[in-house]
Amino acid sequence: MKDLTRQYEIAKQNSKEFMKNGQISAYLNALLEMNRYKRLMVAIVAN
């Protein structure tokens, strides 16, 4: 769980940097990555 949380936070930081730099495609990919980690964390907590 700690690993997923850390990866989520890294993706979150990356998404902010991509948005600041105007890299929309990379920003959207980072949001998708964040969504994937969030769903995994919810699934782990549910079990």
C-alpha angles and dihedrals in degrees: 000000000000089000092052091047091051092048090048091052092048091051089048092053091046092051091053092050092048091051092050090051093047094243096145098172093051089044092055091047090052090051090052089050090050090050091052093052092045091053091048091051091050091049092051093049091048092056 
